[in-house]
């Protein structure tokens, strides 16, 4: 789609989840500000993201080559590429919504030119500074001029780090807007027969010689019918042949994935974003991780953590306990990250800052 000069706000995204958080806000902003725009710098090929961009009707520009250079100094090239594009389109405010290298580069590029930065999903903390996403979240949060948090706990994380309270707004999550849109034309009955959904994203988990075999063996031995979706190429252990396991070694489309998730008995994953989606849809979640940046899902009983760094015997015991709890969950929790009205709140706050 062709772009024009003087875009008052530009959202820079690198992944589909970032795009899903940005589109609802920009759709609302079109009512108040001039030419909101999406700058998409894909970290990998994602047809779903391209389709979302086209359907959104929001002006956008795709820079597919900026992320191909992985040599030393490539972050500088990425920052310079983003900076050049932001200058060319006349950005007055930049919006980011994730914890990726693209989000960090956008914040640095904007701040070097004195451009304001709004961050959606600020204050999320794993408590593990060795995790790349933790470093990126902290960097983007402290570079941003306006921060929108999912919860009071996220706000408190920022306050503990010295971020002024006047820069923080508790706004809830915008991801649920996209789930609503995805399910709008589809009809599901809760009494339909669903299966367990397994969705593994992290390469270190997929290539673990202990974690994946224990997970597969537990499902098969307990005769749990499961659909397993592997989101990355891996040279790790393969799933055993079993009538209980249906394997997808390539990512399914987002609408197809949500249609499986909404009917799932429960989900086993290593994705914090998926834990949030499952919580909203009333699906019990088991997250294979030592920490989560969605602690509210654990507190309300929607999510159970299983530590992947344990020995095989203890990991399996924790997994079996989590499966027992998930399979008997009453699903009566309240989603802790707001509702679809939060999108309008964020858009109005950003617009007020632009048009003042």
N, C-alpha and C positions, 0 to 999 in steps of 0.2 A: 504494500500500500504506500502511495506517495505521501511524503511528509511536507509540511510547510513551516515557515519560520515562526518564531515567537510562541513556542509551546510553554505555557505558564508552569506546567508541572510535567515531569518526565519520570516514569517508573522504570527503573533498571532491574531486570530480572534475568536469572540464568537457569532456572529449573521450573518444572510444571507447578510444584506447590507454591513457589514464589508468585508465579503468574496467577494462580487461583486466588491468592490473597489480594493481588493488585487490581484485577479486573473489576470486582464489585465496587471498590472505592472510586476508581476512575470513571466507571459508569455513572455513579452519583455525582462526581465532580463536574461532569459535562454540563450540568444544569447551572453551574455558577462560575466556572473559569474557562479561559480560552484554550482550545486545542489540547486537552490532555493527551499524553502520548506514552507508548510503551517502547522501551529500547530492550530488545531481547538478544542476549548474548548466550547462545546455547552451549552448555558444557558437554552435551552429547546429543545425538540425533533423537528427537522426540516428536513423532507425528502428532501425538495428542496435543502437545503445546501449540504447534502450528495451527491445528484445527481450532483450538480455543481462541487464538489470536484472531483468526479470520471471522469467527462467529461473534466475537465481542463487538465488532464495529468500531473499535477504538483505533485511532491512527497509531501505526507502529512501524518500527524499523528493525530489521534483523541483521546482526553483524556476526555471521557464522565463523569467520576466520580469526576473530580476536582471541579465542580460547585455544587455538590449535598449537600455539608456540609454548612448549613446556620447558624450554631451556632456561638457564640462570638469567635472571633479569626480565623474565616474561611478565611478571607482575607489573613492572614499570611500563612495558608495552601496552598491557591491558588498561592501566590507568590513563595513559596518554591517549589511547584510542577512545575511551569513554569520554575523557575531557574534551577531545576534539569534537565529538558528536554533540555533547551537551552545549558547547559553544555555538555550533552550527545551527542548532534548533532553537537557540535562545531560551534555554531552561532557566526559570526563576526559582523553582523548587524541585528537588529530586526526592523520590520516594523509593525505599528499599523494603523488602519484606522477608529476608531470609538470613542464613548464616553461611553463605558461600563466598568464594573468592571474588565473584562478580559483585556481590553486595559490598564487600570491603573496598574494592576498586572504585565503585560508584561513589561511595562516601568520601574517599580520599580525593577523587577527581573534583567532586562538587565543592568540598571545603577549601581546596586550593584556590578555587575561583570565587570564594565567598558566597556560594550558593547554599541556601538552606536545605537541610536534609530531614525528612520525616521517616521514622522507622516503625513499621508494623511488626508486632510480635517482639517487642523489646523486653529485656529483663529475664529471658529464659536462661536458666543456668542448670548445668548437669552436676556441677561440683567437681568436675574433672578437667583441669586446665590442660591436660595432655591431649584432650580430644580436639581435633581441628575446628569443629563447629563451635566449641566453647570459646576459643580464641577469637574466631570471627564474630561471634555474637557480642563479645565484650568490646571489640574494636568498633563495630558499627554503632553500638549503643552510645559509646562515648564520643563518637564523631557526630552523631545526629543532634539536631537542634530541637526536634519535637519527637517524643517517644510515646507510642501507643502500646499498652500492656494487655495481655490476656486476662490477668488476675491481680488481686491485691498482693499476692505472694511475689509475683514478678516485679511489681512496683517496689516492694520492700527490698528486693535484691538491688535495684538501682539506687535506692536511698542509702543502702549500706555501702555502696561504692562511691557515694558522694555526688550523685547526680541531683541537681536542684529539683525540688518537687514541682515547681511551676512549669517544668518542661515535660512532665509526665501526665498522661491521661490513661485511666483504666478503661479500655474500650471493648474488651472481649475479642473473639476471633471472627475474622471475615471468611474463613474457609467454609463455614457452614452454608453461606450463601450459595456457593458453587454446588454443594451437595443437594440443596433444595432444587437448583436448576437442573441438575443431572437426573433427579428422580421425578421431576414434575410430570413428565409424559409417561412414566412407567408406573405400573401398579403391582404391589407386592402384598401378599398375605402372610402374616406372621405364622400361620399354621402350615405353610408350605414346608416341605422337608428340606432343611438346609444341612450343610456339612460343615466340618471344621475347616477354617481357612488358615493356611500357613503362608506367610509373606515375608521372605528374608531378603534384605537389601545390602547388608554390609559384607564386604569382601572377606574381612578377617573371620567372620562367622561362617561364611560359605566354605572357606578353605580350612576350617578347623577340623582336625582329624578325630576330635572327641565330640564336639558339640553336635554336628549334623548327624553322625551315626547314632548317637544316643537319642536325638529327637526322632529320627525316622524309626528306630527300633521300638521306641516307646509307643508311637502311634500304631505300628503294626501289631505288636504284642497285645495291646489293649483293644485291638480291632476297631480303631477309630477311623472312620471314613473321612479322608481329608483331601482337599485340593491344595497343592503346594505350588506357589509361584516364586520362581527364582529371578531376581531383578538384575543380576549381573552375570557375565560370563565367569566361569570358575573352573579351576583345575582340581578342586577339592573333591571329597568323597561323593559318590553318586548314591541316589536313593535306591533301595532294594526293589526288585520287582514284587509288586503286591497289589492285590485287588482292592486294597484299602486306600492306596495312594494314587492320585491323579496328578501328574507332574506337568508344569508349564515352565519351560526353561527360558522363555522370552516373555517380556512384560506384556500383559494384556492391556487393552485400551482402558482409559479411566472409567467410562460409562459401564463397561463390562465388569471391571473390578468392583465398582460400587454396587452393582447388581448382585455380585457374589457376597460382598461384605454385609449388605443389609439383611441377607437371609442366613448368614452364618450362625452356627450354634455358639461359637466363640472364635477368636482369632489369636494366632501365635505369630509374633512379629519381633523385629528389632528396630522398628521405626517409631519415633515419638509422634510424628505427624499422623500415622495410622492409628496410634492409640487415641489421639484426639478425635479422629473421624469415627472410630468404633464407639467411643464414649457418647458422641452425639447421636449415633444411630441405635443406641441401647444394646450394643453387642459387647459381651465381656471380652477383655483383652488380656493376654499374657505377653509381657514384653521381656525379651531376652536381653538384659542389660543390667549393669551394676547400679546405674542411676537413671533418672528420667528428668527432663526439663518440663514435664507435665505432672508435677507431684499431686495436683488436685485430683487427677483421675485415680490415683492410688488411694488417696484419703477417702474418697466416696465409695470405694469398693468396685470401681469399674475396671481397674487395671491391677495386675499382680506382676511384680518383678521377679525374674529368675536370673541369678548371677551366672554368666557364662564362664567365669574364671575359676569355678569350683572343679574339684576332681570329678571324674565320671559318675561315681556312685552318688555323691552328694548332689550333683547337678540333676541327675535323674530323679532323686527323691524330691527335690524342690519342684521339678517340672511336673511330677505326678500329683503333688499336692495342689499346685496351681491349676492343673487340669480338673481335678476334683472340685475345686472351688468354682471355676468358671462354668463347668457343666451344670452346677446347681445354683447359679446366680439368679436372683429374683429380678434383676435388671430394673430396679426401682429408683435408681439414682437420678439426680437433677444435673443436667449439663452445666459445668461450672464456668463456661467461657462466654456467657451472654447469649444473645439471639441475633436474628438477621437485622434488627434495627441498629446494631452496632456499626454497620457499614455506613449508614447515614451520619452517625455521630462523628466518625473519623473523617468523612468527606467534608462535613461542615467545619470541623476544627482546622483542617488544612486550608480550605477555601478562605476562612476568616483571616488566616495568616497571609494569604496571597493578596487579597483584595483590600487589606486594611490601608 
